[in-house]
């Protein structure tokens, strides 16, 4: 085992796949000698730049992802770094409408093994926090990975690169240079579409992803001192969604709290809540509850940011209320 941050683990996963498969390459803005924003590609230029497999591009996210779709159709396995998830609207056409639909349009003959990386999230860097992944959920054919730990991030990245479908790979900036995880030195993947129970419990299921998993686990420690045991389910992938793990947990606890950092309106939590309502309604002891950011632009002031975005205390309060019902 080695200990790595999420940033280090993701880059290590990309490097391993580039060594394993010569068709894997990466392109994006400032990913060459600069090493990418927040060191997102640190070391890749030094190892692979001379072979032309680390490509610095002009500032045009649509051109990057469009070229990635074309390269994938031609048999390569491109990774495109668009820097930040708030630039997703600039590539919806290329990634979703084109890349995501090509397999269907070609009657199964075409494959688009493309990974689009994007950083996002409220965190220490005070910029580019927006998360628009729910927009992409409406475009069939694109998978969405949302790791909460460095170990999962590396395994999910390797799975995404090997997948024959387009994958949006989301990298939360609050987790990027944070806690180090124990990472296996041997080759491993974390399958897309497989959630994980990060903490077992009996009274309430909290379903979350990325940074909200860490907050849910912190809330669970507070509640455990009060005799309330919550189960924390880390989605790890939003598309495909691991319905079986979610429903199994809710049937056990009888209560569900779905937490996300994005605004609640129209978010992926709504899909999870609908799933539970449709398939586990009779198992519920209380209505499903959703917790998300206030319906406002992400504030710049730290005090307003704290008021808008759910924290450990907000999860604790919502959990207490649900368990009392």
Protein Blocks (a to p, Z undefined) as FASTA:
>chain_A
ZZddfklmmmmmmmmmmmmpmkbccddehklmnnpahhlmgoklmmmmmnopaccddddf
klmmmmmmmmmmnopacdddehiaklmmmmmmmmmmmmmmmmmmnnomaccddddddded
jdfkopakbccklmmmmmghiacdddfbfklmmmmmmmmmmpcbdcdddddfklmmmccd
dddfbdcdddehiacdfbgcfkbccddehjlmmmmmmmmmmmmmnopacddddfkpabdc
dfklmmmmmmmnopacdddfbdfehpaklmmmmmmmmmmmmmpcbdcdddddddbdddfb
lklmmmmpccfklmmmmmmmmmmZZ
